[in-house]
Amino acid sequence: MKLAIFDVDGTISDSQTHITHAMGMGFEAAGLAAPAASAVLQIVGLSLPVAVARLAPELNGDTQARIVEGYKHSYMTARAADPAPLYPGAAALLHRLATRDDMLLAVATGKSRRGLRALIEHHGLNGLFVSLQTADDHPSKPHPSMIATALAEAGVGAGDAVMIGDTSYDIEMGRAAGVATIGVRWGYHPGVELEAAGAHRMVDDFDALEAALVAHWEIPA
């Protein structure tokens, strides 16, 4: 069996509006000016405390913690009112891959478990993934823990797995875990950053992603 491991934000879900708004509200809750949206998108994929520390390393731990809590409150409120959409073509690809008898799907995301399950349920993706790895249970990307656990749960070796993501953290995590990596150009980090991080392949759309998986594993289309 082959294992396709997907990042979520910026890869299958276009959640940038939710993320940038929630981060701004988190900073404002701590009495601080909101960071630029471009800066926020650069830390998408990191676990939330690590992301806040990367955005504002000069702040003390208590202030960073207030920002984290403000972010969580704002994000959950926004998600409940207007869940982040999937990219066009994402759901169709996931359903198509999940029906194959030679491939399994997994998730490795900086989202919380609660947030991931809410997104899966809202978009009807229940039952498609054999392993769901979130920031609640692992060190932040690019640590390879999420992938190592996904491989163990799926019963698949690193040589038969691919990590798919839109950020350099996804690519670095995949390489650290010893799996092949595919970078997507429609997400939040420029393609040149993913290439610099060592992406084995780059794709421009979901059709190309499916073709890249088939070509990498040399399996029937």
Order of alpha helices (4+ residues) and beta strands (2+ residues): beta-alpha-alpha-alpha-alpha-alpha-beta-alpha-beta-alpha-beta-alpha-beta-alpha-beta-alpha
